[in-house]
Amino acid sequence: MNKIALIATTVLIATTAGASAHSFDDRQEYQTKRIEQGRKTGKITWTEGLKLRAEQKRIANKEAEFKSDGYLSKSERRKLRYMQNEASEHIADEKNDGWRRAWWLPRVGK
């Protein structure tokens, strides 16, 4: 009976760790799409887009650094979540700051 409980606990821990890592990737992808959508509509200027994408790259690099030992600790997950929350606020701020690409200018850059 103890072996079954041990196996069930191991599976639960493994799926929880995998799910949290997956949700970070999903959120990173969603934020990247928000930036691109803002660029397409002109609400995010070229330079704002560069800054926001660089922030997303820093988060991805930090996540890779944390995962280098094969495990994300609770404090590392908290740090990544904080960084993603900050990035989300920055995206919203840039989309609503009033700076826009002039409608008659072509979209430049990525």
MDAnalysis code that builds the backbone (N, CA, C; Angstrom):
import MDAnalysis as mda
import numpy as np

u = mda.Universe.empty(330, n_residues=110, atom_resindex=np.repeat(np.arange(110), 3), trajectory=True)
u.add_TopologyAttr("name", ["N", "CA", "C"] * 110)
u.add_TopologyAttr("resid", np.arange(1, 111))
u.add_TopologyAttr("resname", ["MET", "ASN", "LYS", "ILE", "ALA", "LEU", "ILE", "ALA", "THR", "THR", "VAL", "LEU", "ILE", "ALA", "THR", "THR", "ALA", "GLY", "ALA", "SER", "ALA", "HIS", "SER", "PHE", "ASP", "ASP", "ARG", "GLN", "GLU", "TYR", "GLN", "THR", "LYS", "ARG", "ILE", "GLU", "GLN", "GLY", "ARG", "LYS", "THR", "GLY", "LYS", "ILE", "THR", "TRP", "THR", "GLU", "GLY", "LEU", "LYS", "LEU", "ARG", "ALA", "GLU", "GLN", "LYS", "ARG", "ILE", "ALA", "ASN", "LYS", "GLU", "ALA", "GLU", "PHE", "LYS", "SER", "ASP", "GLY", "TYR", "LEU", "SER", "LYS", "SER", "GLU", "ARG", "ARG", "LYS", "LEU", "ARG", "TYR", "MET", "GLN", "ASN", "GLU", "ALA", "SER", "GLU", "HIS", "ILE", "ALA", "ASP", "GLU", "LYS", "ASN", "ASP", "GLY", "TRP", "ARG", "ARG", "ALA", "TRP", "TRP", "LEU", "PRO", "ARG", "VAL", "GLY", "LYS"])
u.atoms.positions = np.array([
    [0.816, -1.188, 0.000],
    [0.000, 0.000, 0.000],
    [0.865, 1.260, 0.000],
    [1.972, 1.238, 0.733],
    [2.854, 2.403, 0.783],
    [3.495, 2.680, -0.560],
    [3.767, 1.626, -1.340],
    [4.362, 1.819, -2.659],
    [3.403, 2.560, -3.579],
    [2.132, 2.237, -3.488],
    [1.138, 2.903, -4.328],
    [1.034, 4.384, -3.951],
    [1.035, 4.672, -2.667],
    [0.983, 6.068, -2.212],
    [2.224, 6.825, -2.651],
    [3.381, 6.169, -2.586],
    [4.632, 6.799, -3.003],
    [4.611, 7.098, -4.497],
    [4.138, 6.141, -5.281],
    [4.064, 6.335, -6.734],
    [3.076, 7.456, -7.062],
    [1.932, 7.460, -6.401],
    [0.937, 8.507, -6.642],
    [1.488, 9.884, -6.285],
    [2.202, 9.974, -5.198],
    [2.807, 11.247, -4.784],
    [3.852, 11.697, -5.790],
    [4.669, 10.762, -6.259],
    [5.704, 11.084, -7.240],
    [5.077, 11.600, -8.531],
    [4.036, 10.930, -8.995],
    [3.353, 11.355, -10.216],
    [2.736, 12.737, -10.032],
    [2.131, 12.970, -8.895],
    [1.520, 14.275, -8.613],
    [2.562, 15.384, -8.628],
    [3.691, 15.153, -7.992],
    [4.765, 16.157, -7.960],
    [5.302, 16.401, -9.358],
    [5.519, 15.338, -10.124],
    [6.060, 15.475, -11.478],
    [5.106, 16.242, -12.380],
    [3.811, 15.953, -12.292],
    [2.860, 16.657, -13.151],
    [2.682, 18.106, -12.725],
    [2.768, 18.374, -11.433],
    [2.657, 19.749, -10.952],
    [3.835, 20.578, -11.433],
    [5.045, 20.014, -11.336],
    [6.241, 20.731, -11.793],
    [6.168, 20.964, -13.292],
    [5.714, 19.954, -14.032],
    [5.584, 20.097, -15.478],
    [4.532, 21.113, -15.853],
    [3.432, 21.126, -15.124],
    [2.351, 22.068, -15.411],
    [2.790, 23.494, -15.145],
    [3.544, 23.722, -14.068],
    [3.981, 25.079, -13.775],
    [4.976, 25.561, -14.816],
    [5.856, 24.687, -15.273],
    [6.804, 25.074, -16.315],
    [6.062, 25.376, -17.609],
    [5.040, 24.582, -17.900],
    [4.264, 24.792, -19.114],
    [3.498, 26.110, -19.048],
    [2.955, 26.449, -17.894],
    [2.195, 27.687, -17.787],
    [3.090, 28.912, -17.965],
    [4.355, 28.822, -17.553],
    [5.284, 29.929, -17.795],
    [5.476, 30.125, -19.288],
    [5.641, 29.018, -20.022],
    [5.824, 29.112, -21.467],
    [4.572, 29.655, -22.140],
    [3.400, 29.207, -21.687],
    [2.144, 29.710, -22.251],
    [2.000, 31.205, -22.010],
    [2.317, 31.637, -20.820],
    [2.176, 33.050, -20.489],
    [3.177, 33.882, -21.284],
    [4.389, 33.354, -21.450],
    [5.409, 34.055, -22.232],
    [4.917, 34.222, -23.671],
    [4.341, 33.161, -24.227],
    [3.827, 33.218, -25.593],
    [2.665, 34.209, -25.699],
    [1.781, 34.211, -24.716],
    [0.646, 35.134, -24.714],
    [1.122, 36.585, -24.663],
    [2.122, 36.858, -23.837],
    [2.632, 38.223, -23.742],
    [3.305, 38.648, -25.038],
    [3.997, 37.731, -25.686],
    [4.617, 38.038, -26.974],
    [3.539, 38.370, -28.009],
    [2.434, 37.634, -27.977],
    [1.324, 37.922, -28.897],
    [0.700, 39.277, -28.600],
    [0.611, 39.635, -27.316],
    [0.072, 40.953, -26.958],
    [0.955, 42.069, -27.511],
    [2.260, 41.883, -27.436],
    [3.189, 42.885, -27.971],
    [3.001, 43.005, -29.478],
    [2.953, 41.859, -30.162],
    [2.790, 41.869, -31.612],
    [1.463, 42.497, -32.018],
    [0.403, 42.205, -31.274],
    [-0.902, 42.797, -31.573],
    [-0.836, 44.313, -31.408],
    [-0.152, 44.781, -30.378],
    [0.008, 46.214, -30.169],
    [0.819, 46.872, -31.265],
    [1.806, 46.139, -31.777],
    [2.609, 46.667, -32.885],
    [1.762, 46.771, -34.148],
    [0.934, 45.755, -34.393],
    [0.102, 45.757, -35.602],
    [-0.912, 46.891, -35.589],
    [-1.480, 47.153, -34.427],
    [-2.482, 48.219, -34.348],
    [-1.847, 49.599, -34.238],
    [-0.564, 49.659, -33.975],
    [0.122, 50.939, -33.845],
    [0.124, 51.479, -32.427],
    [-0.473, 50.758, -31.468],
    [-0.505, 51.233, -30.083],
    [0.859, 51.120, -29.413],
    [1.685, 50.215, -29.913],
    [3.054, 50.074, -29.409],
    [3.991, 50.507, -30.525],
    [4.821, 51.493, -30.246],
    [5.753, 51.988, -31.257],
    [6.897, 51.005, -31.424],
    [7.709, 51.257, -32.447],
    [8.838, 50.383, -32.749],
    [9.791, 50.297, -31.565],
    [10.165, 51.430, -30.990],
    [11.116, 51.420, -29.871],
    [10.502, 50.791, -28.621],
    [9.215, 51.012, -28.395],
    [8.548, 50.369, -27.263],
    [8.543, 48.849, -27.459],
    [8.293, 48.418, -28.705],
    [8.312, 46.993, -29.015],
    [9.670, 46.374, -28.758],
    [10.721, 47.097, -29.132],
    [12.082, 46.595, -28.871],
    [12.314, 46.403, -27.378],
    [11.908, 47.386, -26.613],
    [12.094, 47.331, -25.158],
    [11.302, 46.179, -24.537],
    [10.054, 46.023, -24.974],
    [9.203, 44.966, -24.412],
    [9.695, 43.571, -24.803],
    [10.150, 43.419, -26.046],
    [10.686, 42.127, -26.466],
    [11.981, 41.796, -25.746],
    [12.796, 42.819, -25.469],
    [14.025, 42.585, -24.702],
    [13.689, 42.116, -23.288],
    [12.632, 42.683, -22.708],
    [12.200, 42.252, -21.378],
    [11.741, 40.790, -21.410],
    [11.008, 40.405, -22.462],
    [10.581, 39.014, -22.593],
    [11.785, 38.084, -22.741],
    [12.795, 38.540, -23.452],
    [14.017, 37.745, -23.626],
    [14.734, 37.570, -22.291],
    [14.768, 38.636, -21.475],
    [15.401, 38.531, -20.150],
    [14.670, 37.514, -19.278],
    [13.347, 37.493, -19.364],
    [12.567, 36.530, -18.585],
    [12.872, 35.110, -19.061],
    [12.924, 34.917, -20.377],
    [13.223, 33.593, -20.924],
    [14.621, 33.136, -20.519],
    [15.573, 34.064, -20.540],
    [16.939, 33.717, -20.130],
    [17.000, 33.356, -18.649],
    [16.277, 34.098, -17.834],
    [16.242, 33.814, -16.395],
    [15.600, 32.455, -16.147],
    [14.533, 32.156, -16.895],
    [13.878, 30.855, -16.756],
    [14.839, 29.724, -17.132],
    [15.580, 29.903, -18.219],
    [16.556, 28.890, -18.638],
    [17.654, 28.723, -17.584],
    [18.070, 29.839, -17.001],
    [19.088, 29.787, -15.941],
    [18.563, 29.005, -14.740],
    [17.319, 29.289, -14.354],
    [16.724, 28.593, -13.215],
    [16.540, 27.105, -13.508],
    [16.184, 26.771, -14.751],
    [15.938, 25.376, -15.112],
    [17.222, 24.599, -15.389],
    [18.365, 25.265, -15.385],
    [19.619, 24.594, -15.735],
    [19.946, 23.429, -14.806],
    [19.465, 23.473, -13.577],
    [19.696, 22.353, -12.662],
    [18.578, 21.316, -12.745],
    [17.634, 21.520, -13.662],
    [16.556, 20.574, -13.870],
    [15.382, 20.732, -12.928],
    [15.376, 21.774, -12.133],
    [14.331, 21.931, -11.127],
    [14.062, 23.409, -10.909],
    [12.789, 23.767, -10.809],
    [12.403, 25.135, -10.450],
    [11.939, 25.126, -9.003],
    [12.664, 25.819, -8.150],
    [12.262, 25.894, -6.747],
    [11.079, 26.847, -6.609],
    [10.476, 26.830, -5.453],
    [9.335, 27.704, -5.194],
    [9.738, 29.176, -5.322],
    [10.901, 29.525, -4.822],
    [11.348, 30.925, -4.911],
    [11.653, 31.318, -6.359],
    [12.166, 30.360, -7.150],
    [12.438, 30.653, -8.557],
    [11.130, 30.845, -9.324],
    [10.136, 30.002, -9.045],
    [8.832, 30.174, -9.690],
    [8.218, 31.514, -9.298],
    [8.370, 31.892, -8.030],
    [7.841, 33.174, -7.551],
    [8.523, 34.332, -8.282],
    [9.834, 34.242, -8.446],
    [10.594, 35.285, -9.127],
    [10.147, 35.413, -10.591],
    [9.973, 34.262, -11.268],
    [9.523, 34.298, -12.659],
    [8.118, 34.874, -12.772],
    [7.242, 34.478, -11.858],
    [5.876, 35.002, -11.867],
    [5.891, 36.519, -11.655],
    [6.733, 36.994, -10.745],
    [6.855, 38.436, -10.493],
    [7.346, 39.147, -11.760],
    [8.356, 38.581, -12.410],
    [8.894, 39.188, -13.626],
    [7.831, 39.240, -14.723],
    [7.043, 38.166, -14.841],
    [5.996, 38.144, -15.854],
    [4.875, 39.137, -15.523],
    [4.551, 39.277, -14.256],
    [3.539, 40.263, -13.864],
    [4.012, 41.673, -14.201],
    [5.272, 41.956, -13.900],
    [5.834, 43.267, -14.228],
    [5.801, 43.512, -15.738],
    [6.192, 42.500, -16.508],
    [6.197, 42.629, -17.965],
    [4.782, 42.869, -18.489],
    [3.805, 42.186, -17.915],
    [2.423, 42.373, -18.332],
    [1.971, 43.812, -18.080],
    [2.344, 44.346, -16.938],
    [2.018, 45.752, -16.641],
    [2.700, 46.692, -17.620],
    [3.949, 46.397, -17.974],
    [4.671, 47.249, -18.918],
    [4.002, 47.223, -20.289],
    [3.538, 46.038, -20.715],
    [2.845, 45.945, -22.002],
    [1.578, 46.803, -21.972],
    [0.801, 46.653, -20.911],
    [-0.438, 47.441, -20.790],
    [-0.126, 48.935, -20.752],
    [0.910, 49.321, -20.015],
    [1.279, 50.737, -19.939],
    [1.653, 51.288, -21.313],
    [2.446, 50.524, -22.064],
    [2.882, 51.000, -23.376],
    [1.714, 51.057, -24.362],
    [0.787, 50.114, -24.240],
    [-0.363, 50.131, -25.149],
    [-1.281, 51.312, -24.876],
    [-1.279, 51.804, -23.655],
    [-2.222, 52.854, -23.272],
    [-1.557, 54.188, -22.948],
    [-0.316, 54.371, -23.346],
    [0.387, 55.604, -22.994],
    [0.124, 56.763, -23.954],
    [-0.608, 56.504, -25.027],
    [-0.928, 57.581, -25.958],
    [0.058, 57.730, -27.101],
    [1.212, 57.118, -26.996],
    [2.170, 57.161, -28.097],
    [1.733, 56.136, -29.124],
    [1.618, 56.580, -30.364],
    [1.176, 55.685, -31.437],
    [2.011, 55.948, -32.682],
    [2.069, 54.918, -33.495],
    [2.685, 55.090, -34.804],
    [1.690, 55.904, -35.634],
    [2.182, 56.896, -36.324],
    [1.307, 57.704, -37.182],
    [0.642, 56.786, -38.208],
    [-0.628, 56.944, -38.420],
    [-1.386, 56.048, -39.289],
    [-0.848, 55.995, -40.705],
    [-0.213, 57.072, -41.149],
    [0.258, 57.131, -42.523],
    [1.670, 56.578, -42.677],
    [2.340, 56.288, -41.556],
    [3.676, 55.699, -41.630],
    [3.564, 54.172, -41.729],
    [4.453, 53.581, -42.550],
    [4.426, 52.116, -42.607],
    [4.993, 51.529, -41.309],
    [4.599, 50.311, -41.025],
    [5.125, 49.627, -39.853],
    [6.556, 49.198, -40.162],
    [7.475, 49.525, -39.253],
    [8.885, 49.231, -39.446],
    [9.328, 48.215, -38.418],
    [10.173, 47.303, -38.827],
    [10.746, 46.346, -37.870],
    [9.795, 45.255, -37.511],
    [10.263, 44.428, -36.609],
    [9.471, 43.270, -36.178],
    [8.441, 43.666, -35.161],
])
